[in-house]
Amino acid sequence: MAPDGGELTVVTGAPANGGSCVAHHEGRVVFVRHALPGERVRVRVTADRGSYWHAEVVEVIEPSDDRVASLCPIAGVDGAGCCDLAFAAPEAARVLKAQVVANQLQRLGGHSWSGPDSGAEPLSDSGPTGWRTRVRLEVGGDRRPGFHRYHSDELVTDLGCAQLPAGMLDGLAEGLFEADLSPAAQLHVAVDDDGERHVVRTLREGKKTTTKVVAGSYEAVQRVGARTWRVPVTAFWQAHRDAAGTYSGLVADWSQAGAGMTVWDLYGGTGVFAAALGDAVGESGRVLSVDTSRAATRAARAALVDLPQIDVITDSVRRALTAQRAGASRADVAVLDPPRAGAGRDVIDLLAAAEVPRVVHIGCEAASFARDIGLYRGHGYGVEKIKVFDAFPLTHHTECVALLTR
């Protein structure tokens, strides 16, 4: 037995969702962070959940051939929680990510998918570092910005995360006034497609959140193809510099939207997919783009003002679908890009009841993506294609895209 904080030696097995590897000790499952499959490691137990433990590596006794010197100088057991797979060779990490998605799809979605031998697909050939264009930092009690340690309120104030392009945070703290570094404030930093850096501070005070632009502008310029968006620095935009263009092209391809069709763009955000879909259906068609974020839908309306076939609605997807059904509206295609929790039963039930024949579903968390796939299958949808992207290199996260038809 090893109580919280106790140490033991284990041999790790398959990767698990969330960035750990599965090990066993005296019949108990142990989820080990900072390990690769097949390693013999000494670990410290960090949480006792009864039937299983969580643990982290304190010594690698027999390393995997896929283990490399950390590609992120601030990540690790005693470092920041930013790059939890920085110790894995990038090509090996991509294979592990695909294995995790395949396991979740089988267990939670009842769907068998093996994926390519090369694993999750990179979004570009530019390598695993320097890909992030937006980051949010916390300000600690010492008025220094930093990254959280894993599942901790403690901050690492070395800002040298390998996900960030060179210079993104250079001189950040030195350029701010003391009032901008109030404890518990957040600093939102974006480098836009014009190469400009923007810094916005938010601070929660009771029920009110105050916002202040401390460098650059409140809105960042973002481009996909020939179209330009102006997106608040505090709003959502794809973190990887190549993600928006890649996903937009894939959605346009897989949706097979054509002239005169009706498409529902659900969780549509700033309307990146709606732009491609609107071009495809033309003025004789219709695209309904729905998102709860006022900032995102405002940016969508401004960017898509020349496409009258696109209606942008600020509302929940569930309410919007209920209204469409009440109005007897039908869609030829639905595109969904929900948050990490997934679309869930209520939304997928509504899509099925609306008899949408073709669905492109995107997910950024393997388990919720797999559960949603299972819900579609329960309504008679077949999985035509799946792609898994290594959209967040150096981390365990992926972006998954499925094409479903009925």
C-alpha positions as CSV (number, residue, x, y, z in Angstrom):
1,M,0.0,0.0,0.0
2,A,1.1,3.6,-0.7
3,P,-0.9,6.5,0.8
4,D,-1.0,9.9,-0.7
5,G,2.6,11.0,-1.1
6,G,3.9,7.5,-0.9
7,E,6.3,6.1,-3.5
8,L,6.3,2.8,-5.4
9,T,7.8,1.3,-8.6
10,V,5.6,0.3,-11.5
11,V,5.9,-0.6,-15.2
12,T,3.6,1.5,-17.3
13,G,1.2,0.2,-19.9
14,A,-1.1,1.8,-22.4
15,P,-1.8,5.5,-22.6
16,A,-5.0,6.8,-21.0
17,N,-7.1,9.8,-21.8
18,G,-5.9,12.9,-20.0
19,G,-2.1,12.4,-20.5
20,S,-1.4,9.5,-18.1
21,C,-0.3,5.9,-18.7
22,V,-2.0,3.0,-17.0
23,A,0.0,0.9,-14.5
24,H,-1.0,-1.6,-11.8
25,H,0.1,-2.1,-8.3
26,E,-1.2,-5.0,-6.1
27,G,-4.3,-5.2,-8.2
28,R,-5.0,-1.5,-8.2
29,V,-5.0,0.7,-11.3
30,V,-2.5,3.6,-11.1
31,F,-2.7,6.5,-13.6
32,V,0.9,7.8,-14.0
33,R,1.6,11.2,-15.4
34,H,4.9,12.1,-17.1
35,A,5.4,8.5,-18.2
36,L,5.4,6.7,-21.6
37,P,4.2,3.1,-22.2
38,G,6.7,0.4,-21.3
39,E,8.7,2.4,-18.8
40,R,9.8,1.2,-15.4
41,V,9.4,4.3,-13.1
42,R,9.4,5.3,-9.5
43,V,6.2,7.3,-8.8
44,R,4.7,9.4,-6.1
45,V,1.0,8.9,-5.4
46,T,-0.8,12.2,-5.6
47,A,-4.4,11.1,-5.1
48,D,-6.2,8.1,-3.7
49,R,-9.6,7.5,-5.4
50,G,-10.3,4.2,-3.7
51,S,-10.2,1.8,-6.6
52,Y,-7.4,3.7,-8.4
53,W,-4.6,6.1,-7.7
54,H,-3.1,9.0,-9.5
55,A,0.7,9.3,-9.4
56,E,3.5,11.3,-11.0
57,V,7.0,10.1,-12.0
58,V,9.8,11.0,-9.7
59,E,12.5,8.8,-11.3
60,V,12.7,7.0,-14.7
61,I,14.5,3.7,-14.1
62,E,14.1,2.2,-17.5
63,P,13.1,4.8,-20.1
64,S,11.3,4.3,-23.4
65,D,13.2,4.8,-26.6
66,D,10.6,7.5,-27.3
67,R,11.6,9.6,-24.3
68,V,13.5,12.8,-25.2
69,A,14.9,15.7,-23.3
70,S,11.9,18.0,-22.6
71,L,11.1,20.3,-25.5
72,C,9.6,22.8,-23.0
73,P,11.9,24.3,-20.5
74,I,9.2,25.1,-17.9
75,A,7.1,22.0,-18.1
76,G,7.5,18.8,-15.9
77,V,6.5,17.3,-12.6
78,D,7.7,20.3,-10.7
79,G,7.1,22.8,-13.4
80,A,4.1,24.3,-15.3
81,G,1.2,22.2,-16.5
82,C,1.4,23.6,-20.1
83,C,3.3,20.9,-22.1
84,D,2.5,17.6,-20.4
85,L,4.0,15.5,-23.3
86,A,7.1,17.6,-23.9
87,F,9.3,14.6,-22.9
88,A,7.9,12.4,-25.8
89,A,9.3,12.4,-29.3
90,P,6.7,14.3,-31.3
91,E,6.1,11.5,-33.8
92,A,5.6,9.1,-30.8
93,A,3.3,11.5,-29.1
94,R,1.1,11.6,-32.2
95,V,0.8,7.8,-32.2
96,L,-0.2,7.8,-28.5
97,K,-2.9,10.4,-29.1
98,A,-4.4,8.4,-31.9
99,Q,-4.4,5.3,-29.7
100,V,-6.2,7.2,-26.9
101,V,-8.9,8.4,-29.3
102,A,-9.3,4.9,-30.7
103,N,-9.7,3.5,-27.2
104,Q,-12.3,6.1,-26.2
105,L,-14.3,5.6,-29.5
106,Q,-14.4,1.8,-28.8
107,R,-15.3,2.1,-25.1
108,L,-17.6,5.1,-25.1
109,G,-18.8,5.2,-28.7
110,G,-19.0,1.6,-29.7
111,H,-17.1,2.4,-32.8
112,S,-13.9,0.7,-34.0
113,W,-11.3,3.1,-35.5
114,S,-7.6,2.3,-35.8
115,G,-6.4,5.5,-37.5
116,P,-3.3,5.9,-39.6
117,D,-0.1,4.2,-38.4
118,S,1.5,7.7,-38.2
119,G,-1.0,8.7,-35.5
120,A,-2.7,12.1,-35.2
121,E,-2.1,14.3,-38.2
122,P,0.0,17.5,-37.7
123,L,-1.6,20.7,-38.8
124,S,1.5,21.8,-40.5
125,D,5.1,20.9,-41.1
126,S,6.5,23.7,-38.9
127,G,7.2,21.5,-35.9
128,P,5.8,21.1,-32.4
129,T,7.0,24.4,-30.9
130,G,6.0,28.1,-31.4
131,W,2.5,27.3,-32.8
132,R,0.3,29.1,-30.3
133,T,-1.1,32.6,-31.1
134,R,-3.2,33.2,-28.0
135,V,-2.5,32.6,-24.3
136,R,-4.0,33.6,-21.0
137,L,-1.8,34.2,-18.0
138,E,-2.8,34.4,-14.3
139,V,-1.4,37.1,-12.0
140,G,-0.3,35.8,-8.6
141,G,-0.2,37.4,-5.2
142,D,3.3,38.7,-5.9
143,R,1.9,40.6,-9.0
144,R,3.9,38.4,-11.4
145,P,2.1,36.7,-14.3
146,G,2.6,33.0,-14.9
147,F,1.3,29.6,-15.9
148,H,-0.5,27.2,-13.4
149,R,1.2,24.1,-12.2
150,Y,-0.9,21.0,-13.0
151,H,-4.2,21.1,-11.0
152,S,-2.8,23.8,-8.7
153,D,-3.3,27.5,-7.8
154,E,0.5,27.9,-7.8
155,L,2.1,29.7,-10.7
156,V,5.3,29.2,-12.6
157,T,6.5,32.7,-13.5
158,D,9.1,31.7,-16.0
159,L,7.2,32.5,-19.2
160,G,9.3,30.4,-21.6
161,C,6.6,27.9,-22.6
162,A,7.6,26.1,-25.9
163,Q,4.1,26.5,-27.4
164,L,4.7,30.2,-27.7
165,P,6.5,31.9,-30.7
166,A,9.7,33.7,-29.9
167,G,9.1,37.2,-28.5
168,M,5.4,36.7,-27.8
169,L,5.8,37.5,-24.1
170,D,9.0,39.5,-24.2
171,G,9.0,42.4,-21.8
172,L,5.4,41.7,-20.9
173,A,5.6,42.3,-17.1
174,E,8.0,45.2,-17.5
175,G,5.6,47.0,-19.8
176,L,2.7,46.9,-17.4
177,F,1.7,49.3,-14.6
178,E,1.4,48.0,-11.1
179,A,-2.4,48.3,-11.3
180,D,-2.5,46.0,-14.4
181,L,-0.9,43.3,-12.3
182,S,-3.5,43.1,-9.6
183,P,-3.5,39.7,-7.9
184,A,-6.1,37.4,-9.5
185,A,-6.1,39.4,-12.7
186,Q,-5.8,37.6,-16.0
187,L,-3.7,38.7,-19.0
188,H,-4.9,37.7,-22.4
189,V,-2.2,38.0,-25.0
190,A,-2.7,37.5,-28.8
191,V,-0.3,37.8,-31.7
192,D,-2.6,38.4,-34.7
193,D,-2.2,37.8,-38.5
194,D,-0.7,41.2,-38.9
195,G,2.1,40.2,-36.4
196,E,0.8,42.7,-33.8
197,R,0.7,41.9,-30.1
198,H,-2.3,42.7,-28.1
199,V,-2.6,42.5,-24.3
200,V,-5.9,42.8,-22.4
201,R,-6.3,42.6,-18.7
202,T,-9.5,41.2,-17.1
203,L,-10.2,41.3,-13.4
204,R,-13.2,39.8,-11.6
205,E,-14.6,42.0,-8.9
206,G,-17.6,40.6,-7.3
207,K,-20.2,39.9,-10.0
208,K,-18.5,42.3,-12.4
209,T,-15.5,41.7,-14.7
210,T,-13.5,44.8,-15.7
211,T,-11.6,44.8,-18.9
212,K,-8.6,47.0,-19.9
213,V,-6.5,47.2,-23.0
214,V,-2.9,47.5,-21.8
215,A,-1.1,47.0,-25.2
216,G,-2.2,47.0,-28.8
217,S,-6.0,46.8,-29.3
218,Y,-9.0,45.0,-27.9
219,E,-9.6,43.2,-31.2
220,A,-7.0,41.1,-33.1
221,V,-7.0,40.8,-36.9
222,Q,-7.4,37.2,-38.0
223,R,-7.6,35.9,-41.5
224,V,-8.8,32.7,-43.2
225,G,-8.3,32.7,-46.9
226,A,-9.2,36.2,-48.3
227,R,-11.6,37.0,-45.4
228,T,-10.7,39.1,-42.4
229,W,-12.1,38.9,-38.8
230,R,-11.6,41.3,-35.9
231,V,-11.9,39.1,-32.9
232,P,-11.7,40.3,-29.3
233,V,-8.5,39.2,-27.6
234,T,-10.7,37.7,-24.8
235,A,-12.9,35.7,-27.2
236,F,-12.3,32.3,-28.7
237,W,-10.1,31.8,-31.7
238,Q,-8.3,28.6,-32.6
239,A,-5.0,28.5,-30.7
240,H,-2.9,26.9,-33.4
241,R,-2.0,29.3,-36.1
242,D,-2.9,26.8,-38.9
243,A,-6.0,25.4,-37.2
244,A,-8.8,27.7,-38.5
245,G,-7.7,27.4,-42.2
246,T,-7.3,23.6,-42.0
247,Y,-10.6,23.0,-40.3
248,S,-12.5,25.4,-42.6
249,G,-11.2,23.5,-45.6
250,L,-12.1,20.2,-44.2
251,V,-15.6,21.3,-43.2
252,A,-16.2,22.7,-46.7
253,D,-15.0,19.4,-48.2
254,W,-16.9,17.0,-46.0
255,S,-20.1,18.9,-45.8
256,Q,-20.6,18.7,-49.5
257,A,-22.8,21.8,-49.2
258,G,-24.0,23.1,-52.6
259,A,-26.1,25.8,-54.2
260,G,-29.5,26.2,-52.6
261,M,-28.9,24.0,-49.6
262,T,-29.6,24.8,-45.9
263,V,-26.8,24.3,-43.4
264,W,-26.8,24.6,-39.6
265,D,-23.5,25.9,-38.2
266,L,-23.8,25.0,-34.5
267,Y,-21.5,26.4,-31.9
268,G,-20.4,28.6,-34.8
269,G,-18.3,31.1,-32.9
270,T,-17.0,33.9,-35.1
271,G,-18.3,32.3,-38.3
272,V,-15.2,30.8,-39.8
273,F,-17.1,27.7,-41.0
274,A,-20.2,29.8,-41.9
275,A,-18.1,31.8,-44.3
276,A,-17.0,28.7,-46.2
277,L,-20.5,27.2,-46.1
278,G,-22.1,30.4,-47.2
279,D,-19.9,30.5,-50.2
280,A,-20.9,27.0,-51.0
281,V,-24.7,27.4,-50.8
282,G,-24.7,30.8,-52.5
283,E,-27.5,33.4,-52.2
284,S,-30.1,30.7,-53.0
285,G,-29.2,28.8,-49.9
286,R,-29.1,29.5,-46.2
287,V,-26.6,29.1,-43.4
288,L,-27.8,29.4,-39.8
289,S,-24.8,30.1,-37.4
290,V,-25.5,29.8,-33.7
291,D,-23.4,30.6,-30.7
292,T,-24.0,31.8,-27.1
293,S,-21.1,34.2,-27.1
294,R,-22.1,37.8,-27.9
295,A,-18.5,38.8,-28.7
296,A,-18.1,35.9,-31.1
297,T,-21.4,36.4,-32.9
298,R,-20.8,40.2,-33.1
299,A,-17.5,39.5,-34.8
300,A,-19.2,37.0,-37.1
301,R,-21.8,39.5,-38.2
302,A,-19.2,42.1,-39.0
303,A,-17.0,39.7,-41.0
304,L,-19.9,38.1,-42.9
305,V,-21.9,41.2,-43.7
306,D,-21.5,40.7,-47.4
307,L,-23.1,37.2,-47.3
308,P,-26.9,37.8,-46.9
309,Q,-27.5,34.0,-47.0
310,I,-25.9,33.7,-43.5
311,D,-28.1,34.3,-40.4
312,V,-26.1,34.6,-37.2
313,I,-28.0,34.0,-33.9
314,T,-26.8,34.6,-30.4
315,D,-28.5,31.8,-28.4
316,S,-28.0,28.3,-27.1
317,V,-27.8,25.5,-29.7
318,R,-30.6,23.6,-27.9
319,R,-33.0,26.6,-28.0
320,A,-32.1,27.4,-31.6
321,L,-32.7,23.8,-32.7
322,T,-36.0,23.7,-30.8
323,A,-37.1,26.8,-32.6
324,Q,-36.1,25.5,-36.0
325,R,-38.1,22.3,-35.4
326,A,-41.1,24.3,-34.3
327,G,-40.9,26.2,-37.5
328,A,-40.6,23.0,-39.5
329,S,-37.2,24.1,-40.8
330,R,-35.0,21.4,-42.3
331,A,-31.2,21.3,-42.9
332,D,-29.3,19.3,-45.5
333,V,-26.1,19.4,-43.4
334,A,-25.2,20.3,-39.8
335,V,-21.7,21.3,-38.6
336,L,-21.0,21.1,-34.9
337,D,-17.9,22.4,-33.0
338,P,-19.0,22.2,-29.4
339,P,-16.9,23.1,-26.3
340,R,-14.9,20.4,-24.5
341,A,-18.0,18.9,-22.8
342,G,-19.3,18.0,-26.3
343,A,-22.8,18.4,-27.8
344,G,-24.5,15.9,-25.5
345,R,-27.7,14.0,-25.7
346,D,-30.3,16.8,-25.9
347,V,-28.6,18.4,-28.9
348,I,-28.0,15.2,-30.8
349,D,-31.6,14.0,-30.1
350,L,-32.8,17.2,-31.6
351,L,-30.6,16.8,-34.7
352,A,-31.8,13.3,-35.2
353,A,-35.4,14.3,-34.7
354,A,-34.9,17.0,-37.4
355,E,-33.7,14.2,-39.7
356,V,-30.5,16.0,-40.7
357,P,-28.9,13.5,-43.1
358,R,-25.3,14.6,-43.0
359,V,-23.3,15.9,-39.9
360,V,-19.7,17.1,-39.6
361,H,-18.9,16.9,-35.8
362,I,-15.7,18.4,-34.3
363,G,-14.5,17.6,-30.8
364,C,-11.5,18.8,-28.8
365,E,-11.8,16.2,-26.0
366,A,-11.5,12.5,-26.8
367,A,-14.0,11.2,-24.2
368,S,-16.8,13.6,-24.9
369,F,-16.2,13.3,-28.7
370,A,-16.5,9.5,-28.4
371,R,-19.7,9.8,-26.3
372,D,-21.2,12.0,-28.9
373,I,-20.3,9.5,-31.6
374,G,-22.1,6.8,-29.6
375,L,-25.2,9.0,-29.4
376,Y,-25.2,9.5,-33.1
377,R,-24.9,5.8,-33.7
378,G,-27.8,5.2,-31.4
379,H,-29.9,7.3,-33.8
380,G,-28.8,5.2,-36.8
381,Y,-26.0,7.5,-38.0
382,G,-23.0,5.7,-39.6
383,V,-19.5,7.0,-39.2
384,E,-18.1,7.6,-42.7
385,K,-14.8,9.3,-41.8
386,I,-12.7,10.4,-38.8
387,K,-9.6,12.5,-38.7
388,V,-7.6,13.2,-35.6
389,F,-5.3,16.2,-35.6
390,D,-2.3,16.9,-33.4
391,A,-3.7,20.5,-32.9
392,F,-1.9,21.1,-29.6
393,P,1.6,19.7,-29.9
394,L,3.6,18.9,-26.7
395,T,0.3,18.3,-24.9
396,H,-2.1,15.3,-24.7
397,H,-4.9,17.2,-26.4
398,T,-6.2,16.5,-29.9
399,E,-8.9,17.8,-32.3
400,C,-11.2,15.1,-33.7
401,V,-13.5,15.5,-36.8
402,A,-16.1,13.0,-37.8
403,L,-18.4,12.7,-40.8
404,L,-21.7,11.0,-40.0
405,T,-24.6,10.2,-42.4
406,R,-28.0,8.6,-42.1
